[in-house]
Amino acid sequence: MNRDPFLDTGYLLIKENKKLASPVSVLFYEYYSSPRSLNDEIGILKDQIQCITGHGFLPFGKAQTPLLWDYADGVDTLEFLSKKNSAVIL
């Protein structure tokens, strides 16, 4: 992997990298010097982050189980569709 250090778990590669998106079967991680530096980074990237799991955020295991009022990108899909002209949709 380009001579970069990584950990091979047998089914997942774990690699230190600041990118938000990783290839399939690769998990990127990053170290932060303090909680404040992490919060600053989250603030900068908030429009690019779908959700955050962990202490003080979504509990682990809940990121892919949204509630009915959790909307992708903050858009209420039913409200959006109800405002559309039904003749155009069909």
C-alpha positions as CSV (number, residue, x, y, z in Angstrom):
1,M,0.0,0.0,0.0
2,N,2.4,2.6,-1.3
3,R,4.9,1.7,1.6
4,D,2.5,3.3,4.1
5,P,2.1,1.5,7.4
6,F,-1.3,-0.2,8.0
7,L,-2.8,-3.0,10.1
8,D,-4.3,-6.0,8.3
9,T,-7.0,-7.7,10.4
10,G,-7.7,-10.4,7.8
11,Y,-10.9,-8.8,6.5
12,L,-10.2,-5.1,7.0
13,L,-7.2,-2.8,6.5
14,I,-6.7,0.0,9.1
15,K,-4.7,2.9,8.0
16,E,-3.9,6.4,9.4
17,N,-5.3,8.9,6.9
18,K,-7.1,12.3,7.2
19,K,-9.5,11.6,4.3
20,L,-13.2,11.3,5.1
21,A,-13.9,8.5,2.6
22,S,-12.0,5.3,2.4
23,P,-12.0,2.4,-0.1
24,V,-14.2,-0.6,0.6
25,S,-12.7,-2.8,3.4
26,V,-10.4,0.0,4.6
27,L,-10.9,2.0,7.7
28,F,-9.1,5.4,8.0
29,Y,-8.4,6.9,11.4
30,E,-6.7,10.1,12.6
31,Y,-5.2,11.2,15.9
32,Y,-6.2,14.5,17.6
33,S,-4.1,16.5,20.1
34,S,-7.2,17.5,22.2
35,P,-11.0,17.3,22.2
36,R,-11.0,21.0,21.2
37,S,-9.0,20.3,18.0
38,L,-11.4,17.5,17.2
39,N,-14.4,19.8,17.7
40,D,-12.7,22.5,15.5
41,E,-12.2,19.9,12.7
42,I,-15.8,18.7,13.0
43,G,-16.9,22.3,12.7
44,I,-14.9,22.8,9.5
45,L,-16.1,19.6,7.9
46,K,-19.7,19.6,9.2
47,D,-21.2,19.9,5.7
48,Q,-19.3,16.8,4.6
49,I,-20.0,14.6,7.6
50,Q,-23.2,12.5,7.5
51,C,-23.1,11.5,11.2
52,I,-20.8,11.0,14.1
53,T,-20.9,8.0,16.5
54,G,-19.4,7.8,19.9
55,H,-19.6,9.5,23.3
56,G,-21.7,12.6,23.1
57,F,-23.0,11.7,19.6
58,L,-25.0,8.8,18.1
59,P,-24.5,5.6,20.1
60,F,-22.4,3.0,18.4
61,G,-24.7,0.7,16.3
62,K,-27.3,3.4,15.6
63,A,-25.7,5.2,12.7
64,Q,-27.5,3.1,10.1
65,T,-30.9,2.9,11.9
66,P,-32.4,6.4,11.4
67,L,-35.7,7.4,13.0
68,L,-38.7,8.5,10.9
69,W,-37.9,12.1,11.5
70,D,-34.2,11.8,10.6
71,Y,-33.9,13.1,7.0
72,A,-31.0,12.6,4.6
73,D,-29.2,15.9,4.2
74,G,-31.9,17.5,6.5
75,V,-34.6,17.4,3.8
76,D,-38.0,16.1,4.8
77,T,-38.7,13.9,1.8
78,L,-42.4,13.7,2.3
79,E,-42.7,17.5,2.6
80,F,-40.6,18.0,-0.5
81,L,-42.7,15.5,-2.5
82,S,-46.0,17.0,-1.3
83,K,-45.0,20.4,-2.7
84,K,-44.2,18.9,-6.2
85,N,-46.8,18.9,-9.0
86,S,-48.0,15.3,-9.0
87,A,-48.4,15.3,-12.8
88,V,-44.7,16.1,-13.2
89,I,-43.7,13.2,-10.9
90,L,-45.8,10.6,-12.7
